[in-house]
Amino acid sequence: MLASYITTALRSFAQHKQHALLSLAGLSLGMAMLMLIGLFIQHELSFEQGQPDQKNHYRLVMHAQENGNEYILTTPRAHQQLLDIPGVESVFYLLKTQMVSDDKVAIGNNAFQLAANYAATPNLAKLVNIDVLAGDLATTLNTPEKIALSRSEATRLFGTFATPDKIIGRTLKLQRNNRLLTVSAVFADLPVNSHFYFHSLTSIEPFLGIRGNVMHTYVALLPNTNMELVAQSATKIYAKIWQWQNIHYWLQPIKDIHLGPNFAQGMKIGGDATSVMICAVMALVLLIISCVNYVNFSVAQSSNRAKEIGVRKAMGATRAQLITQFMSESILLAWFAMLVACVLVELFLPSFMQLIGRPLPALDWPMWLGQVFALATCIGVLSGLYPSIYMAGFNTKAILNGELKQGRQGVWIRKALLLLQMGLSVGLLISAMMLSKQLHFLHSLPVNYQKSQQLVINNMPQKALYGEQSALLLASIESIPGVTASVAMDFSITQFTNAGLFVKLPQTPDTPLSLSLAGVHGKVVETLGLTLLAGRDFSDEFASDRFNRDTEQGSIIVPESVLNTLGFSSPEDAIAKPISFFAGPFSNATGTIVGVVKDIKVGPVNHQSAPVVFVNGLGVGGTYSLLVKAENPNDAQLKLDLQNFVKARLNIAPVDITLLEDDYQALYLEQQKLSEVVAIGGVISLVLILMGVFGLTGFIVKQRQKEVAVRKVLGASRLVLINGLAKEFMLLVLLGCAIAWPICFLILSDWLASFEQSVTQSIWVYMVASLLISLITWLTVAGLTFKAASIRPAQILRYE
């Protein structure tokens, strides 16, 4: 019986090639997109699944109640107090050593920058699943003179032919102090589906005396511990340490980190739960559209199979047998579509990975095969259920007497499904256009500093930028042809500042004003192109401008937004006025205001950040870099001159130089990729709509050929015939738009509300998307109707 159903199905496909091919193509596209996006979603949800006891591990996050900012770096000074909290089993620290020191090393005559070097507590293996290939990781993390390398880092430093066992015992010399580090462990590279990211590990012991917030802090809780109570206890501990009550700490489960908030100090850029949801909805929409195509094709061409159904019923076939036959056709077609989809996935998986920026795992087809065809079977059943029941219900007598007419139910179902298709496509296009518009808006928001014409020399030593000879270094840099200005910075302006600056206010002595500290040295206003509202730039001509660590005094440039809070009526009123603050190791510092500038935006413009205060000559730790303003930043000779200067002057290699504008664009890479994925989904939806309208119009035109011929004989023009057939489709498009518009507006309003700044929803976006669907529909119907209307009426009516 099954073989008979399969044979009949194949024969039916051969007889109705257009229906079969269009259904196959549509279902294949829908299934392929579902599988690709399913792989992406599976990857995003798999983060930290392989970590030991991950359900009881949490990251400590600080929330500043005054400005809403959140930070994931804390001070190690609370180590013992955290361990004393009931329910806390262990505390783990990870410190990116580049924040507090230089990570350049020498191996023989070759110099390298360590990639993602972190200092860690000896119990790290209880937090992170680390596959040690050679050596002893615990011994390494207990000994300051030892280092552990990842397999790829070891290969980069010692060559491809060095096996893990042979690397053990080799040494690296730190350029900053000529201290030797002995390789005592080699571990496998961390999996990509983890927020942890490090390629070398050293002992945290030398850094435990640091007072500032520089360490990623994790805690392991005992089973059934109330995490809220632990968070409250941590808040009290840190509030006492910092003498600051407007802070609150909360615990973030490590399994939620990847799709949670993206913090500026994260080890690597995380994912986005909204993006995952958008992709999932888009894949489902595309699959629904392709399934609707199949249902409409089946119902529309059911009259072509009426005689077959009538004969089988006359020969004794039951309704259940007919339903089974039609369902088997639907399932078989879904299987064929899934085979084509699997081929498409294999072909486009590399391009899809490049598009989303994720290294998805290779598909293990033997393991996936059963699940894939189970999915295809479900799709086949759902798609074929209604057409099977509908066609099996045809009246035998009406069929054999030639009196069968498509009932109102079939027409209304077809129209309802087409209406659903139109509404989903319009909604998807509107969403894609709004996503692109919001992304363009974010790119165009003012950051109040000059991104163009800027080169960034990364990973510079602190002493060179802030030491006694730093002024001479900056002057020498500016003497290079093509360089117009320069400034040293202890932070990345496209990422985050590394320290807070707390201003003591007379009116609220117990609640200091929390600001961001930008430690610079040089002409910051000129180099960054800041808008100076009053006062002047920093200058080496004024000895008092430079922060004196002994007297804790220096000059500062403040942002416009804090003037009222500080008690100044205007930018001019603030000039030459002193303010008291504490920052880093300095608890009683005084800064004299020499300039007032418009507030700049550090990091992404859609993230909250505290106002930035510039302090000249004070570097409190972080990512030290030299910003160079150039006449032509793309000049290869200028980059070479800068590299040679740094190598010769500071004995540093390699020299990492980037464009500030490129660093800024990288902030929106994830949104850009999401926009591209949704845009591709919108194009595929248009293709599916085109296929659906094409197939459906072809069936309708064929059924109404005689009507078209008679109307043409009676004098109807081609345009009248086209509009007569197209108005039914156009009405469905209008109804689809009427349904899609308010739903899209509500959903997009909620999504846009998640941004600190967002665009308004313009009517033209809705109009363009609707007009595009309308135009594609009308042109498709017009093309097929024009072809039918071009046939001579005598050729159609000669047998009537």
Order of alpha helices (4+ residues) and beta strands (2+ residues): alpha-alpha-beta-beta-beta-alpha-beta-beta-beta-beta-beta-alpha-beta-alpha-alpha-beta-beta-beta-beta-alpha-beta-alpha-alpha-alpha-alpha-alpha-alpha-beta-alpha-alpha-beta-beta-beta-alpha-beta-beta-alpha-alpha-beta-beta-beta-beta-alpha-beta-alpha-alpha-alpha-alpha-alpha-alpha
